[in-house]
């Protein structure tokens, strides 16, 4: 964007380019709308990840487990027919169902993160690590937005707007 200048007559009638360079071309309102939309989408996806429930069964469905990001194992159902199993078999079946429910939960969270950020690196495989990285990214984004808005405000004042 070229800004008119008092000195443009001394410049052969050509407009003088803004000292802000291409930064002067930024549509601040569109940038803010886009940022707000991204923040809203991010908040929705955080809620989806927090609401995800991993589920699994073992021993022909006689043992069922659910787990969440916040509560770990939140439900354990043992069908009365599972009483026919030995204590060792039941323990193994419960642990297998817990592992499978955790894998299901991780898959769901990975899908949500994948849709948001276009892929998951190996550091994001653990749901707790993934949420911590997402929170860290949100904080960095908030800081960046605050810095950018402060800089824009400073430039407006300097230009007398």
Secondary structure as UniProt FT lines:
FT   STRAND          2..3
FT   HELIX           6..11
FT   TURN            12..13
FT   STRAND          16..17
FT   TURN            19..20
FT   HELIX           21..25
FT   HELIX           28..51
FT   STRAND          53..58
FT   TURN            59..62
FT   STRAND          63..68
FT   TURN            69..71
FT   STRAND          72..78
FT   HELIX           80..84
FT   HELIX           87..117
FT   HELIX           122..124
FT   HELIX           127..158
FT   TURN            159..160
//
